[in-house]
């Protein structure tokens, strides 16, 4: 693939929290690189997903959900999402079928229009919408702007994604591949490992716990003689009470999180993993710019 003429470009996936952006990315790639949960604002980083085809390379940009109000963390995540508008050759604005547009949706739409990029409106979760309501919905949403395409999909079920990919290729600019063939993301294994740990916390804890968590991989070391990778990671929370809940009685809750994360990480890196987790308190880190930088959010 490298050196061959064809099409290539960046495709930004944007939308409010929990609309299905990461699920769409994983489905389009046919491999999981972006974490998912039923809770909003699971994604915190800009994740590239690279799909190399015989005569094209699509570089998807998965972004955090846009919700600029609230904590400094929310503001930083929204900044990351807005930056993708300028970095993309084509934008996919995802909304959820059956949900009314809120203030964050409308604000994002205005920024999309200002970016001046070709934009697809993706109507996700159409499997939850009665079929008779789909065409009237499309007609109503078409009035919001001059979209290059309006594509109804179900990211979870994979419905209409082949058609979506065909349309993306139609709008991609001519160009050489941007990444080597076989590379599927630009994120290092350490970051993806931390993200898989955080995903399991999102899936297994409730209320404020998932949002108060940050994960940092302290050690990622290959032990060739044992045929495994040893990983040490620290889970940061904001209060002592959260630490107790996350660890659980006799350490059982943390053990279950670690076991589930270990299986995901082994699938990712293709070998056995020895995973050790610690939980530490970093008081109110989401409100502290210095702590945010230390934990990998924002510019250093």
Beta strands, then each sheet from edge to edge (+ up, - down):
strand 1: 7-14
strand 2: 47-53
strand 3: 56-62
strand 4: 90-96
strand 5: 118-124
strand 6: 149-152
strand 7: 214-223
strand 8: 228-237
strand 9: 272-281
sheet 1: 2+ 3- 1- 4- 5- 6-
sheet 2: 7+ 8- 9-
end
